[in-house]
């Protein structure tokens, strides 16, 4: 009986270490998945009883918040494990980001013309000051 206690404690310690290592790898895996799609992970937390937990044996479940490439903020339930990759079981936009206005070719030409106009006004002003 005296030798059983250290063995049981050893197995418990080993299980905790494995779980911590798996959690660290999961976090990196989820972050990489989001960043490869142009997003940015805001937060991630283990949700052992999250949506889809019942009957799940190998995947770990996380509740994540992230920004997509358009600046929209998402809340999602994410499942992952070493062998199954990353997949979202629920993903919803909670806040829409401002869509950046894309500069058109006409906008670029207008900007160049405005700069040239400003330069010519300054030159005209200097010329008038020299004549006076």
C-alpha positions as CSV (number, residue, x, y, z in Angstrom):
1,X,0.0,0.0,0.0
2,X,2.9,2.4,0.7
3,X,4.3,2.0,-2.8
4,X,0.9,2.5,-4.5
5,X,0.5,6.2,-3.3
6,X,3.7,7.5,-5.0
7,X,2.7,5.7,-8.2
8,X,-0.8,7.2,-8.2
9,X,0.6,10.6,-7.5
10,X,3.2,10.2,-10.3
11,X,0.4,9.4,-12.7
12,X,-1.6,12.4,-11.6
13,X,1.4,14.7,-12.0
14,X,2.1,13.2,-15.4
15,X,-1.5,13.8,-16.5
16,X,-1.3,17.4,-15.4
17,X,2.0,18.0,-17.3
18,X,0.6,16.4,-20.4
19,X,-2.5,18.6,-20.2
20,X,-0.5,21.7,-19.8
21,X,1.7,20.9,-22.8
22,X,-1.3,20.1,-24.9
23,X,-3.0,23.3,-23.9
24,X,0.1,25.3,-25.0
25,X,0.3,23.6,-28.3
26,X,-3.5,24.1,-28.8
27,X,-3.1,27.8,-28.2
28,X,-0.3,28.0,-30.8
29,X,-2.3,25.9,-33.3
30,X,-5.5,28.1,-32.9
31,X,-3.4,31.4,-33.2
32,X,-1.6,30.1,-36.3
33,X,-4.9,29.0,-37.9
34,X,-6.4,32.5,-37.4
35,X,-3.3,34.4,-38.5
36,X,-2.9,32.4,-41.7
37,X,-6.4,33.7,-42.7
38,X,-5.4,37.3,-42.0
39,X,-6.9,37.6,-38.5
40,X,-5.6,38.2,-35.0
41,X,-6.4,36.2,-31.9
42,X,-7.8,38.4,-29.0
43,X,-8.4,35.7,-26.4
44,X,-8.7,32.0,-26.0
45,X,-9.9,30.0,-23.0
46,X,-10.3,26.3,-22.4
47,X,-14.0,25.3,-22.2
48,X,-14.2,21.7,-21.0
49,X,-18.0,21.8,-21.1
50,X,-18.3,24.1,-24.2
51,X,-20.6,23.5,-27.0
52,X,-20.1,20.1,-28.5
53,X,-18.3,18.6,-25.5
54,X,-20.7,15.7,-25.0
55,X,-19.2,12.5,-26.5
56,X,-16.0,14.3,-27.5
57,X,-13.0,12.2,-26.6
58,X,-9.9,13.5,-28.3
59,X,-10.6,17.2,-29.1
60,X,-10.3,20.0,-26.7
61,X,-12.8,22.8,-26.8
62,X,-11.9,26.5,-26.5
63,X,-14.0,29.7,-26.5
64,X,-12.1,32.2,-28.7
65,X,-12.4,35.9,-29.7
66,X,-10.6,37.1,-32.7
67,X,-10.5,39.8,-35.4
68,X,-10.8,38.7,-39.0
69,X,-8.9,40.4,-41.9
70,X,-11.8,42.9,-42.3
71,X,-11.6,44.0,-38.7
72,X,-14.8,42.2,-37.6
73,X,-14.7,40.8,-34.1
74,X,-15.8,37.1,-33.7
75,X,-16.8,34.9,-30.8
76,X,-16.3,31.2,-31.7
77,X,-16.3,27.8,-30.2
78,X,-13.2,26.0,-31.5
79,X,-12.2,22.3,-31.3
80,X,-8.7,21.2,-31.8
81,X,-6.2,18.4,-31.1
82,X,-2.9,17.3,-32.4
83,X,-4.3,15.0,-35.0
84,X,-7.6,16.7,-36.1
85,X,-6.4,20.3,-36.6
86,X,-8.6,23.3,-35.9
87,X,-12.2,23.7,-36.7
88,X,-14.9,26.0,-35.4
89,X,-18.2,24.5,-34.3
90,X,-19.8,28.0,-33.9
91,X,-18.6,31.3,-35.1
92,X,-20.5,34.6,-35.0
93,X,-19.6,38.2,-35.6
94,X,-20.2,40.3,-32.5
95,X,-18.9,43.6,-33.8
96,X,-18.4,44.8,-37.3
97,X,-15.2,46.6,-38.1
98,X,-14.9,49.7,-40.2
99,X,-14.3,48.7,-43.8
100,X,-11.3,50.7,-44.9
101,X,-12.0,52.7,-48.0
102,X,-9.7,51.5,-50.8
103,X,-7.9,54.1,-52.8
104,X,-8.9,54.0,-56.4
105,X,-6.7,55.1,-59.3
106,X,-8.7,58.3,-59.7
107,X,-8.1,59.1,-56.0
108,X,-4.3,58.6,-56.5
109,X,-4.4,60.9,-59.6
110,X,-6.4,63.5,-57.6
111,X,-3.9,63.4,-54.8
112,X,-1.0,63.9,-57.2
113,X,-2.8,66.9,-58.8
114,X,-3.6,68.4,-55.4
115,X,0.1,68.2,-54.4
116,X,1.1,69.7,-57.7
117,X,-1.5,72.5,-57.3
118,X,-0.2,73.2,-53.7
119,X,3.4,73.4,-55.0
120,X,2.5,75.8,-57.8
121,X,0.6,78.1,-55.4
122,X,3.6,78.3,-53.2
123,X,5.9,79.0,-56.1
124,X,3.5,81.7,-57.4
125,X,3.5,83.2,-53.9
126,X,7.3,83.3,-53.7
127,X,7.4,84.8,-57.2
128,X,5.0,87.6,-56.2
129,X,7.0,88.3,-53.1
130,X,10.2,88.7,-55.2
131,X,8.5,91.1,-57.6
132,X,7.2,93.3,-54.7
